[in-house]
Amino acid sequence: MLKKKMVDPNTSDRELHKRNNAEPGCRPISLLSLLQAENVRLRRAVVELSLHTKALREALKRMEAPNACDGLC
């Protein structure tokens, strides 16, 4: 089991390992808890990337829109 006071979904494995060795008295957490926290972090990252992708697509459409009429109008 890993030891940590609170599961932070933004913490890297290396940071977690350093804290586990440096903080006596931390309560153990299960691997399941750690994986659930990582799952939440990854889901948030997917949502953020999806929003960024949508914004980029809309910006690209706006940039291409004036050029779409070239030679057709």
Buried (B, 14 or more C-beta within 10 A) or exposed (E): EBBBEEBEBEBEEEEBEEBBEEEEEBEEBEEEBBEEBBEEBEEEEEEEEEEEEEEEEEEEEEEEEEEEEEEEE
